[in-house]
Amino acid sequence: MANYLVTGGAGFIGSNLVEHLLARGEAVRVLDNLSTGRRHNLDAFRERIEFIEGDIREPGDCAQAAADMDYVLHQAALPSVPRSLADPATTHAVNVTGALNLLVAARDAKVRRFVFASSSSVYGDQAEEFKHEGLPLCPMSPYAASKAAGEHYLRAFSQCFGLETVALRYFNVFGPRQDPDSPYSAVIPLFIMALLRGEQPVIYGDGLQARDFTYVENVVSANVLAATGSFEARGQAYNIACGEAIGIAELLALIAASLDVNVKPVYREGRSGDVRTSKARVEAASKAFGFRAGVDAKRGLHQTVAFYSAAHRGAGR
C-alpha cells in the first residue's frame, strides 16, 4: 500500500482518482479548499480518506498535505479559459504559485514522484492536425500560460533538486461528477443538462471546431501509470487523450441521439482564446508508461449521459 496525496480531490477528476485509488487498496489524503470541488463528491468514501481543507496558495497547507506521502497527484487548479480571461491574476496565483508551493513541499517531503495535471491548451492553435509533444508551447490564454508555467517548474525541480516529475496534458476531459452548473462549466455537461431541462443548448462559433474528448477513466489510469511506471521522470510532458476529434455540433447531435430528443441549438459568436481543433498523438505516453485510452469518446458519452440522466431523475426535476 502506498500513500497518495490528491490535490483537488473533491473535484471532478480528483474524486474519480480518489475512488480508483481506494479500490486499489491505496491510502489517500485529499487537499482541497472546496472553491470548485464539492464535499458530496467524496461522500461515498469520506470515512476511508484523510481530508485536509486547505489551499495550495498557502505553503503551510501544502507542507502539511505532502508530509509522509509517496506520490502527489496534483489536480487542484482554477480551470476554464473564459475565467482566466476575466481574472488572470487569480488564475496565476492558484495554477502557478500553487503548483510551486506544492513542488517545494513535495521536494522537502521527499515524495517519490509528482504528477501534474497540465492541459492541451498549452499547444494553442497550431496548424498541425495532431498535437504532439515535439511542438512548441503556444498558449493563447492566461489559463494555458499558467499550465505551461507549471510544466517549466516541473522540469526545473527535476533538474535542480532531483524530484521526479511528470506532466500530463489532458485533452477535454469529461465524465461523471463534472459540474454542470457553473458559469464556466465544460461543454458536455452543459449540453446534457440543457437537453434534460428542455432548454436550447448554446454553440459558440460555427460548431465545426473539434476536440479530442477524453473520458475521465482514461485520465485516472494515466495518473496511476505515470506515478508508478518504471521510466525516467524528469519533467517530461505527455498527451493524455483518445487520438480522435469530434466537432462540437456533432457532439451535440450524439448527446441528443443518446437522450432520444430533437435539438435546435443557439449559435453565438466564437469566444476569445478558443482553439479551432485539438487532436492528440498519444504514442509517447504509451511508450513511456503503457497508457492507452480504454474507453473511447462515444462509449464515454453514453456512460456520462446515463450518469446525468439518473441524477436528474433523482433530483425530481
C-alpha positions in Angstrom: 0.0 0.0 0.0 1.3 3.4 -1.0 0.4 6.9 0.3 -1.1 9.2 -2.3 -1.9 12.9 -2.0 -4.6 14.0 -4.4 -4.9 17.8 -4.6 -8.3 19.0 -5.7 -9.6 15.6 -4.6 -13.2 16.9 -4.1 -13.4 18.0 -7.7 -14.4 16.2 -10.9 -11.2 14.4 -11.9 -9.8 14.3 -8.3 -12.8 12.5 -6.8 -12.7 9.9 -9.6 -9.0 9.4 -8.9 -9.6 9.0 -5.1 -12.3 6.4 -5.8 -9.9 4.4 -8.1 -7.0 4.6 -5.6 -9.2 3.3 -2.8 -10.4 0.4 -4.9 -6.7 -0.5 -5.4 -6.2 -0.6 -1.7 -4.0 2.6 -1.5 -4.0 5.2 1.3 -5.4 8.5 0.2 -5.1 12.1 1.5 -7.1 14.9 -0.1 -6.2 18.6 -0.1 -9.0 20.8 -1.4 -10.3 24.3 -0.5 -13.7 23.5 -1.9 -13.8 26.5 -4.1 -14.8 24.4 -7.1 -14.7 20.9 -5.5 -17.8 19.6 -3.7 -17.9 17.6 -0.5 -20.6 15.4 -1.8 -18.2 14.1 -4.5 -16.4 12.3 -1.6 -19.5 11.2 0.4 -19.3 7.6 -0.7 -15.8 7.1 0.7 -15.3 10.0 3.1 -14.6 7.8 6.1 -11.8 6.0 4.2 -9.7 9.0 3.3 -7.8 11.8 5.2 -9.3 15.1 4.2 -7.5 18.5 4.6 -9.5 21.6 3.9 -6.7 23.8 2.7 -5.4 26.0 -0.1 -2.4 25.3 -2.4 -1.7 29.1 -2.3 -0.7 28.6 1.4 2.8 27.0 1.7 1.9 25.6 5.2 -1.1 23.8 3.9 1.0 22.2 1.1 3.7 21.1 3.6 1.1 19.5 5.9 -0.5 17.7 2.9 2.7 16.4 1.4 4.2 15.1 4.6 4.8 11.3 4.5 3.4 10.9 1.0 4.8 8.6 -1.6 3.1 10.2 -4.6 1.5 13.6 -5.3 -1.2 13.7 -8.0 -1.7 17.4 -8.4 -5.2 18.1 -9.9 -6.1 21.3 -8.0 -6.4 24.3 -10.3 -8.7 27.1 -11.3 -9.9 25.8 -14.7 -11.5 27.5 -17.7 -10.2 29.7 -20.4 -13.0 32.3 -20.0 -12.5 32.5 -16.3 -8.8 33.2 -16.8 -9.6 36.0 -19.3 -11.9 37.6 -16.7 -9.4 37.2 -13.8 -5.8 36.3 -14.9 -4.2 37.2 -11.6 -6.2 34.7 -9.6 -5.6 32.0 -12.3 -1.9 32.7 -11.9 -2.0 32.6 -8.1 -3.8 29.2 -8.0 -2.3 27.5 -11.0 1.3 28.8 -10.9 2.1 29.9 -7.4 0.0 27.0 -6.0 1.9 24.5 -8.1 5.2 26.0 -7.0 4.2 25.8 -3.3 3.3 22.1 -3.8 6.5 21.3 -5.6 8.5 22.8 -2.7 6.5 20.8 -0.2 6.9 17.6 -2.3 10.7 18.2 -2.5 11.0 18.7 1.2 8.9 15.7 2.0 11.0 13.6 -0.4 8.0 12.2 -2.3 8.8 9.5 -4.9 7.0 11.3 -7.8 4.9 14.3 -8.6 2.3 14.1 -11.3 0.9 17.4 -12.6 -2.4 17.9 -14.4 -1.4 20.0 -17.4 -3.6 20.8 -20.5 -3.8 20.5 -24.2 -4.3 24.3 -24.3 -0.5 24.8 -24.0 -0.3 24.0 -27.7 -2.5 26.9 -28.8 -4.0 26.8 -32.3 -1.0 25.4 -34.3 -1.7 24.2 -37.8 -0.7 20.5 -37.3 -3.6 18.1 -37.4 -2.3 16.1 -34.5 -0.8 17.8 -31.4 2.3 16.0 -30.3 4.9 16.7 -27.6 7.5 17.9 -30.0 5.5 21.0 -30.8 6.5 24.3 -29.1 4.2 25.7 -26.4 2.0 28.5 -27.8 -0.6 29.3 -25.1 -3.4 31.6 -26.2 -5.0 32.4 -22.8 -3.8 33.1 -19.2 -5.1 29.6 -18.3 -3.0 28.0 -20.9 0.0 30.1 -19.9 -0.4 29.0 -16.3 -0.3 25.4 -17.3 2.8 26.0 -19.4 4.5 27.7 -16.5 3.7 24.7 -14.3 5.4 22.4 -16.7 8.5 24.6 -16.7 8.6 24.5 -12.9 8.4 20.7 -13.0 11.4 20.4 -15.3 13.3 22.9 -13.1 12.6 21.0 -9.9 13.7 17.7 -11.6 16.9 19.3 -12.8 17.8 21.3 -9.7 16.5 19.1 -6.9 16.2 15.6 -8.3 12.4 15.5 -7.7 10.8 13.0 -10.1 8.0 14.9 -12.0 5.6 14.2 -14.9 3.2 16.5 -16.6 0.0 15.0 -18.2 -1.6 17.2 -20.9 -5.3 16.4 -20.7 -7.4 16.8 -23.7 -11.0 17.9 -22.9 -11.8 15.5 -20.0 -15.4 14.6 -19.3 -17.4 12.2 -17.3 -19.4 11.7 -14.0 -19.2 14.4 -11.4 -18.2 17.2 -13.8 -20.0 20.3 -12.6 -22.9 21.2 -15.0 -24.0 24.4 -13.1 -21.0 26.7 -13.1 -20.8 29.7 -15.5 -17.5 28.1 -16.6 -18.8 24.5 -17.0 -17.4 22.4 -19.8 -19.4 21.8 -22.9 -20.5 18.2 -22.4 -22.3 18.6 -19.0 -23.8 21.9 -20.3 -25.2 20.2 -23.4 -26.6 17.2 -21.4 -28.3 19.3 -18.7 -29.7 21.8 -21.3 -31.4 18.9 -23.1 -32.6 17.2 -19.9 -34.2 20.5 -18.8 -35.7 21.2 -22.2 -33.5 24.2 -22.9 -31.8 25.2 -26.1 -28.0 24.5 -25.9 -25.6 27.2 -27.0 -22.8 26.6 -29.5 -20.1 29.3 -29.7 -18.8 29.7 -33.2 -19.9 27.6 -36.2 -19.9 24.3 -34.4 -17.2 22.8 -36.7 -14.4 23.3 -34.1 -13.3 19.9 -32.9 -12.0 18.5 -29.6 -10.3 15.3 -28.6 -12.8 14.4 -25.8 -11.3 12.1 -23.2 -13.3 10.1 -20.8 -12.2 10.6 -17.2 -11.5 6.9 -16.6 -8.6 7.2 -19.1 -7.2 10.2 -17.2 -7.4 8.3 -13.9 -5.5 5.4 -15.4 -2.8 7.7 -16.8 -2.2 9.3 -13.4 -1.6 6.0 -11.7 0.6 4.7 -14.6 2.6 7.9 -14.6 3.1 7.9 -10.9 4.2 4.2 -10.6 5.8 3.5 -14.0 9.4 2.4 -14.2 10.5 5.2 -16.6 12.7 8.3 -16.3 10.6 11.1 -14.8 12.4 14.3 -15.2 9.8 16.8 -16.1 8.6 15.3 -19.4 5.1 16.1 -20.6 2.7 13.5 -22.2 -0.6 13.8 -24.1 -3.5 12.0 -22.5 -6.3 11.6 -25.0 -8.1 9.3 -27.3 -6.5 10.5 -30.6 -9.7 11.4 -32.3 -11.6 14.6 -32.6 -15.3 15.3 -32.6 -16.9 18.5 -33.8 -19.0 20.5 -31.3 -22.1 20.3 -33.5 -21.6 16.6 -34.0 -21.1 16.2 -30.2 -24.5 17.8 -29.6 -26.1 15.5 -32.1 -24.6 12.4 -30.4 -25.9 13.5 -27.0 -29.3 14.3 -28.4 -29.5 10.9 -30.0 -28.5 9.2 -26.8 -31.3 11.1 -25.0 -33.7 10.5 -27.9 -34.6 14.1 -28.2 -34.6 16.6 -31.1 -32.4 19.7 -30.7 -32.0 23.1 -32.4 -29.0 24.9 -30.8 -28.5 28.6 -30.5 -25.3 29.8 -32.3 -23.3 32.6 -30.8 -20.1 34.4 -31.7 -16.9 32.4 -31.0 -15.0 33.0 -27.8 -11.6 34.6 -27.4 -8.9 32.1 -26.5 -10.6 29.1 -28.0 -8.6 26.9 -30.3 -10.1 25.6 -33.6 -9.1 21.9 -33.5 -7.5 19.9 -30.8 -6.5 16.3 -31.5 -3.6 14.3 -29.9 -1.0 11.8 -30.6 -0.5 9.5 -27.6 2.3 7.3 -28.7 4.8 8.9 -26.2 2.6 8.1 -23.2 2.0 4.6 -24.5 5.8 4.0 -24.9 6.8 5.6 -21.6 4.3 4.1 -19.2 1.8 1.9 -21.1 -1.0 4.4 -21.4 -3.9 3.6 -23.7 -7.4 5.0 -23.8 -9.5 2.1 -22.7 -12.8 4.0 -23.1 -13.4 5.8 -26.4 -15.3 9.1 -26.6 -18.6 7.6 -27.8 -18.8 5.0 -25.1 -17.8 7.5 -22.5 -20.5 9.8 -23.7 -23.1 7.1 -23.3 -21.9 6.4 -19.7 -21.9 10.2 -18.9 -25.4 10.8 -20.3 -26.6 7.9 -18.2 -25.0 9.4 -15.1 -26.6 12.8 -15.5 -29.9 11.4 -16.5 -30.1 9.3 -13.3 -29.0 12.3 -11.2 -31.7 14.5 -12.9 -34.4 11.9 -12.2 -33.1 11.5 -8.6 -33.4 15.3 -8.1 -37.1 15.1 -9.2 -36.7 17.6 -11.9 
